[in-house]
């Protein structure tokens, strides 16, 4: 007895795309509404995938034979060709050509559907390739990698701007350091000049004390000179009075000539004394005047030297004060410039950090999308390979059925009773 094998449990995994639905109904696989007859078809059941609604399989049936009544075809809700044989008394003997024609039509429709699905799959792959080419990613088909050149250029520009900002910051820091060093140098010079000024002021104070002492000495000498002049005047006055008194007494005397020793010439003695006192007074006056003039010249020299030194010190102090003010103004301007540049640098760094964070988030999002799409494509590729494998197996089984149908046509009259027995059992 020639029988057909039962092909069950050929479940097809569901895919995420409706173009991979082989049946045309609301569920995946070959549905009975598309490839079946009045009540069945290759898919069997009510729109189920390859194996029908209750049990999966390529061809289903509940015992209805190949040449059964109006519910004929390739099955309705059961397992398959189990126990089916070709009996001589069946209706198949009268409608063999029509049944074969229906089978061929169904096979042609199945092949057309397979070709349509292949075309749809090719179109889908082409769309996926175009999408990857448009978005710059390489998918599972080995397309080119995503082009990040514009992002690289943007990142390179940002890096160059950051480097330029760092260089400007370093240059400004160098200028600030130079200004600070110059300010320290001028401060050191100012301290030195201040110490020199203090020493000069101390010298001036010492010279002033010397001047005061010389002034006191001058006053003392002037007082001594006045006292000497008064003494000289007093001596002259006394001398004149004595001379007048002596002259008066000489006029009233009587000349008496006596032979005696010569007397003392008082007039000569007085003249000698007066000449001696005048010489001594003149000598003292000249010595005092010379000493006074010498001390006055020395004091004037010291005073003039001190005045010149004080004047030069005042001029130098004025210049240093003016230089210090200009340096303080320049330092304040440099500090203000430094603060403004530091704030600008901080703002620029913050803005660039935000831009880099946004770019990084966009890159991460695109990479996540790429990974998701790649995983979906790999899943679809595996499902597609599985479907191609199932298609190949189905084509082989159909070819086997065709050979069986061609080879068992002559012996169908001897097997009908056994098929009836198996159906009843």
C-alpha positions as CSV (number, residue, x, y, z in Angstrom):
1,X,0.0,0.0,0.0
2,X,1.4,3.3,-1.0
3,X,1.0,6.1,1.6
4,X,2.2,9.6,2.1
5,X,4.2,10.8,4.9
6,X,2.8,13.3,7.4
7,X,4.6,16.7,7.4
8,X,3.9,18.5,10.6
9,X,5.6,20.9,13.0
10,X,7.0,23.1,10.3
11,X,6.3,26.3,12.1
12,X,7.6,29.5,10.6
13,X,8.8,32.2,12.9
14,X,7.0,35.5,12.7
15,X,8.8,38.5,11.3
16,X,8.5,42.2,12.0
17,X,7.7,43.1,8.4
18,X,4.4,42.5,6.7
19,X,6.1,41.8,3.4
20,X,7.4,38.5,4.8
21,X,3.9,37.2,5.4
22,X,3.6,34.3,2.9
23,X,-0.1,33.9,3.0
24,X,-1.7,37.3,2.5
25,X,-4.0,37.1,5.5
26,X,-3.6,38.7,8.9
27,X,-1.1,36.1,10.2
28,X,2.2,34.9,8.9
29,X,2.6,31.9,6.5
30,X,0.6,30.4,3.7
31,X,-3.1,30.9,4.6
32,X,-6.0,29.0,3.3
33,X,-7.5,32.1,1.9
34,X,-4.7,32.6,-0.5
35,X,-3.5,29.3,-1.8
36,X,-6.2,26.8,-0.8
37,X,-9.4,25.6,-2.4
38,X,-12.9,26.0,-1.1
39,X,-12.2,25.0,2.4
40,X,-8.4,24.4,2.7
41,X,-5.2,25.0,0.8
42,X,-1.5,24.7,1.4
43,X,-1.8,26.5,4.7
44,X,-5.1,24.9,5.8
45,X,-7.2,26.2,8.6
46,X,-8.4,29.7,8.9
47,X,-5.4,31.9,7.9
48,X,-2.9,30.1,10.0
49,X,0.8,29.8,9.2
50,X,2.2,26.9,7.2
51,X,0.6,24.3,9.3
52,X,-2.9,25.6,9.9
53,X,-4.6,27.0,13.0
54,X,-4.4,24.1,15.4
55,X,-1.4,22.0,14.4
56,X,1.5,23.3,12.3
57,X,2.5,21.5,9.1
58,X,2.8,21.9,5.4
59,X,-0.4,20.1,4.5
60,X,-3.2,19.4,6.9
61,X,-6.3,17.3,6.9
62,X,-8.5,15.2,9.1
63,X,-8.8,12.2,7.1
64,X,-10.3,13.7,4.0
65,X,-8.6,12.0,1.0
66,X,-7.1,13.5,-2.0
67,X,-10.2,12.8,-4.0
68,X,-12.7,13.4,-1.3
69,X,-16.0,15.2,-1.7
70,X,-16.6,19.0,-1.9
71,X,-14.3,19.6,1.0
72,X,-11.4,18.2,-1.0
73,X,-8.1,19.8,-1.5
74,X,-5.1,19.6,0.7
75,X,-6.8,19.4,4.0
76,X,-8.7,21.5,6.4
77,X,-7.8,21.3,10.1
78,X,-5.8,18.3,10.8
79,X,-2.4,16.7,10.3
80,X,-1.7,15.9,6.6
81,X,-1.8,13.1,4.0
82,X,-1.7,10.4,6.7
83,X,-3.1,7.2,5.4
84,X,-4.3,8.6,2.1
85,X,-4.3,6.2,-0.8
86,X,-5.7,6.1,-4.2
87,X,-8.7,3.8,-4.5
88,X,-10.3,2.7,-7.7
89,X,-13.8,3.7,-6.5
90,X,-12.9,7.2,-5.4
91,X,-13.9,10.3,-7.2
92,X,-10.2,11.0,-8.1
93,X,-10.4,8.5,-11.0
94,X,-12.9,10.8,-12.8
95,X,-11.3,14.1,-11.9
96,X,-7.6,13.3,-12.0
97,X,-6.7,15.8,-14.7
98,X,-8.7,18.5,-13.0
99,X,-7.1,17.8,-9.7
100,X,-3.6,17.7,-11.2
101,X,-4.5,21.0,-12.9
102,X,-5.6,22.5,-9.6
103,X,-2.4,21.2,-8.0
104,X,-0.3,22.7,-10.8
105,X,-2.2,26.0,-10.5
106,X,-1.6,26.0,-6.8
107,X,2.1,25.2,-7.2
108,X,2.4,27.9,-9.8
109,X,0.6,30.4,-7.5
110,X,2.9,29.3,-4.7
111,X,6.0,29.8,-6.9
112,X,4.6,33.2,-8.0
113,X,4.1,34.1,-4.4
114,X,7.7,33.0,-3.6
115,X,9.0,35.1,-6.5
116,X,6.9,38.0,-5.3
117,X,8.2,37.6,-1.8
118,X,11.8,37.4,-3.1
119,X,11.3,40.5,-5.1
120,X,9.8,42.2,-2.1
121,X,12.7,41.0,0.0
122,X,15.1,42.3,-2.6
123,X,13.3,45.6,-2.7
124,X,13.4,45.7,1.1
125,X,17.2,45.0,1.1
126,X,17.6,47.7,-1.6
127,X,15.7,50.2,0.6
128,X,17.8,49.2,3.6
129,X,21.0,49.6,1.6
130,X,19.8,53.0,0.4
131,X,18.9,54.0,3.9
132,X,22.4,52.9,5.1
133,X,24.0,54.8,2.3
134,X,22.0,57.8,3.1
135,X,22.7,57.7,6.8
136,X,26.3,56.6,6.3
137,X,26.2,53.2,8.2
138,X,27.3,49.8,7.0
139,X,24.7,47.2,7.6
140,X,24.7,43.4,7.5
141,X,25.1,43.6,3.7
142,X,28.6,44.9,4.1
143,X,27.8,48.5,3.0
144,X,30.2,51.4,3.7
145,X,30.7,52.6,7.2
146,X,29.0,55.8,8.2
147,X,30.7,59.0,7.2
148,X,31.7,61.0,10.2
149,X,33.9,63.4,8.2
150,X,31.7,66.4,8.9
151,X,31.7,65.7,12.6
152,X,35.4,65.1,12.5
153,X,35.9,68.5,10.8
154,X,33.7,70.1,13.4
155,X,35.5,68.4,16.2
156,X,38.9,69.3,14.6
157,X,37.7,73.0,14.4
158,X,36.6,72.9,18.0
159,X,39.9,71.4,19.0
160,X,41.8,74.1,17.0
161,X,39.8,76.8,18.7
162,X,40.4,75.3,22.1
163,X,44.2,75.1,21.3
164,X,44.1,78.7,20.1
165,X,42.3,79.8,23.2
166,X,44.8,77.9,25.4
167,X,47.6,79.6,23.5
168,X,46.0,83.0,24.0
169,X,45.5,82.2,27.6
170,X,49.2,81.1,28.0
171,X,50.3,84.3,26.2
172,X,48.1,86.4,28.5
173,X,49.4,84.6,31.5
174,X,52.9,85.2,30.2
175,X,52.2,88.9,29.8
176,X,50.7,89.0,33.3
177,X,53.7,87.3,34.7
178,X,56.0,89.8,32.9
179,X,53.9,92.7,34.2
180,X,54.0,91.2,37.7
181,X,57.8,90.8,37.4
182,X,58.2,94.3,36.1
183,X,55.9,95.6,39.0
184,X,58.1,93.6,41.5
185,X,61.2,95.1,39.9
186,X,59.8,98.6,40.1
187,X,58.6,98.0,43.7
188,X,62.1,96.9,44.6
189,X,63.5,100.0,42.9
190,X,61.0,102.0,44.7
191,X,62.0,100.5,48.0
192,X,65.6,101.2,47.2
193,X,64.9,104.8,46.2
194,X,62.7,105.2,49.3
195,X,65.6,103.9,51.5
196,X,67.9,106.3,49.6
197,X,65.5,109.1,50.1
198,X,65.2,108.4,53.8
199,X,69.0,108.4,54.1
200,X,69.2,111.7,52.2
201,X,66.5,113.1,54.4
202,X,68.5,111.9,57.4
203,X,71.6,113.6,55.9
204,X,69.6,116.8,55.3
205,X,68.4,116.7,58.9
206,X,72.0,116.3,60.0
207,X,73.1,119.2,57.8
208,X,70.3,121.2,59.2
209,X,71.5,120.5,62.7
210,X,75.0,121.5,61.5
211,X,73.6,124.6,60.0
212,X,71.9,125.4,63.2
213,X,75.1,124.9,65.1
214,X,77.0,127.1,62.6
215,X,74.3,129.7,62.9
216,X,74.7,129.6,66.7
217,X,78.5,129.8,66.3
218,X,78.0,132.7,63.9
219,X,75.7,134.5,66.4
220,X,78.3,133.8,69.1
221,X,81.1,135.1,67.0
222,X,79.0,138.2,66.0
223,X,78.3,138.8,69.7
224,X,82.0,138.4,70.5
225,X,82.8,140.8,67.6
226,X,80.4,143.3,68.9
227,X,81.8,143.0,72.4
228,X,85.3,143.4,71.0
229,X,84.2,146.4,69.0
230,X,82.5,147.8,72.1
231,X,85.6,147.2,74.1
232,X,87.7,148.8,71.4
233,X,85.4,151.8,71.3
234,X,85.6,152.0,75.1
235,X,89.4,151.8,75.0
236,X,89.5,154.5,72.3
237,X,87.2,156.7,74.3
238,X,89.3,156.2,77.5
239,X,92.5,156.8,75.6
240,X,91.1,160.0,74.1
241,X,89.9,161.1,77.6
242,X,93.3,160.3,79.1
243,X,95.0,162.2,76.2
244,X,92.8,165.2,76.8
245,X,93.4,165.2,80.5
246,X,97.2,164.8,79.9
247,X,97.1,167.6,77.3
248,X,95.2,169.9,79.7
249,X,97.6,169.3,82.5
250,X,100.6,169.9,80.3
251,X,99.3,173.3,79.2
252,X,99.0,174.7,82.7
253,X,102.5,173.7,83.9
254,X,105.5,176.0,84.4
255,X,108.7,175.0,82.8
256,X,111.5,174.7,85.3
257,X,114.9,173.7,84.2
258,X,116.9,171.7,86.5
259,X,119.9,169.8,86.2
260,X,118.6,166.3,86.9
261,X,118.2,163.0,85.2
262,X,115.9,163.0,82.2
263,X,112.3,162.1,83.0
264,X,110.1,159.5,81.4
265,X,108.4,160.5,78.2
266,X,104.8,159.6,79.0
267,X,103.4,160.8,75.7
268,X,105.7,158.4,73.9
269,X,104.8,155.6,76.2
270,X,101.1,156.3,75.8
271,X,101.5,156.4,72.0
272,X,103.4,153.2,72.1
273,X,100.7,151.6,74.3
274,X,98.0,152.9,72.0
275,X,99.8,151.6,68.9
276,X,100.2,148.3,70.6
277,X,96.6,148.1,71.6
278,X,95.4,149.2,68.2
279,X,97.7,146.6,66.6
280,X,96.4,143.9,68.9
281,X,92.8,144.9,68.3
282,X,93.3,145.0,64.6
283,X,95.0,141.6,64.6
284,X,92.1,140.2,66.7
285,X,89.6,141.7,64.4
286,X,91.3,140.4,61.3
287,X,91.6,136.9,62.8
288,X,87.9,136.9,63.9
289,X,86.8,138.2,60.5
290,X,89.0,135.7,58.7
291,X,87.7,132.8,60.9
292,X,84.1,134.0,60.4
293,X,84.5,134.3,56.7
294,X,86.1,130.9,56.5
295,X,83.3,129.3,58.5
296,X,80.7,131.2,56.5
297,X,82.2,129.9,53.2
298,X,82.3,126.4,54.5
299,X,78.8,126.6,55.8
300,X,77.6,128.1,52.5
301,X,79.3,125.3,50.6
302,X,77.7,122.7,52.8
303,X,74.3,124.4,52.5
304,X,74.5,124.7,48.7
305,X,75.6,121.0,48.4
306,X,72.7,119.9,50.7
307,X,70.2,122.1,48.8
308,X,71.4,120.6,45.5
309,X,71.2,117.1,46.9
310,X,67.7,117.8,48.4
311,X,66.6,119.3,45.1
312,X,67.9,116.3,43.1
313,X,66.3,113.9,45.7
314,X,63.0,115.7,45.4
315,X,63.1,115.6,41.6
316,X,64.0,111.9,41.7
317,X,61.2,111.2,44.2
318,X,58.7,113.0,42.0
319,X,59.8,111.0,39.0
320,X,59.6,107.8,41.0
321,X,56.1,108.7,42.3
322,X,55.0,109.4,38.7
323,X,56.4,106.1,37.5
324,X,54.8,104.3,40.3
325,X,51.4,105.8,39.5
326,X,51.7,104.9,35.8
327,X,52.8,101.3,36.8
328,X,49.9,101.0,39.2
329,X,47.5,102.2,36.5
330,X,49.0,99.7,34.0
331,X,48.8,96.9,36.6
332,X,45.2,97.6,37.2
333,X,44.4,97.6,33.5
334,X,46.3,94.3,33.1
335,X,44.5,92.8,36.0
336,X,41.1,93.9,34.5
337,X,42.2,92.5,31.1
338,X,43.2,89.2,32.8
339,X,39.9,88.9,34.6
340,X,37.9,89.6,31.4
341,X,40.0,87.1,29.4
342,X,39.6,84.5,32.2
343,X,35.8,85.0,32.2
344,X,35.8,84.8,28.3
345,X,37.9,81.7,28.4
346,X,35.6,80.1,31.0
347,X,32.6,81.0,29.0
348,X,34.2,79.6,25.8
349,X,35.2,76.4,27.5
350,X,31.7,76.0,28.9
351,X,30.1,76.6,25.5
352,X,32.5,74.2,23.8
353,X,31.9,71.6,26.5
354,X,28.1,71.9,26.0
355,X,28.6,71.6,22.2
356,X,30.9,68.6,22.7
357,X,28.4,67.0,25.1
358,X,25.6,67.6,22.5
359,X,27.7,66.1,19.8
360,X,28.6,63.1,22.0
361,X,25.0,62.5,22.9
362,X,24.0,62.7,19.2
363,X,26.8,60.3,18.3
364,X,25.8,58.0,21.1
365,X,22.1,58.1,20.0
366,X,23.1,57.4,16.4
367,X,25.4,54.5,17.5
368,X,22.5,53.1,19.5
369,X,20.2,53.4,16.5
370,X,22.9,51.7,14.4
371,X,23.3,48.9,16.9
372,X,19.5,48.4,17.0
373,X,19.1,48.5,13.3
374,X,22.1,46.1,12.9
375,X,20.5,43.7,15.4
376,X,17.2,44.0,13.6
377,X,18.9,43.3,10.3
378,X,20.7,40.4,11.7
379,X,17.5,39.0,13.1
380,X,15.7,39.6,9.8
381,X,18.6,38.0,7.9
382,X,18.5,34.9,10.1
383,X,14.7,34.7,9.6
384,X,15.2,35.2,5.9
385,X,17.7,32.4,5.8
386,X,15.3,30.2,7.7
387,X,12.5,31.0,5.3
388,X,14.8,30.3,2.4
389,X,15.7,27.0,4.0
390,X,12.0,26.2,4.5
391,X,11.3,27.2,0.9
392,X,14.0,24.9,-0.3
393,X,12.6,22.1,1.8
394,X,9.1,22.8,0.6
395,X,10.2,22.8,-3.1
396,X,11.9,19.4,-2.5
397,X,8.8,18.0,-0.8
398,X,6.6,19.3,-3.7
399,X,9.0,17.7,-6.1
400,X,8.7,14.5,-4.1
401,X,4.9,14.7,-4.2
402,X,5.0,15.3,-7.9
403,X,7.2,12.2,-8.4
404,X,4.9,10.2,-6.1
405,X,1.8,11.4,-8.0
406,X,3.4,10.6,-11.3
407,X,4.7,7.2,-10.1
408,X,1.6,6.0,-8.2
409,X,-1.1,6.9,-10.7
410,X,-1.2,3.3,-12.2
411,X,-1.5,1.5,-8.9
412,X,-4.1,3.6,-7.2
413,X,-7.0,1.1,-7.8
414,X,-5.4,-1.4,-5.4
415,X,-5.0,0.8,-2.4
416,X,-8.4,2.4,-1.8
417,X,-9.7,-0.3,0.6
418,X,-6.6,0.0,2.8
419,X,-7.0,3.8,2.9
420,X,-10.7,3.4,3.9
421,X,-9.7,1.0,6.6
422,X,-7.0,3.4,7.9
423,X,-9.5,6.3,7.8
424,X,-12.1,4.3,9.9
425,X,-9.4,3.3,12.4
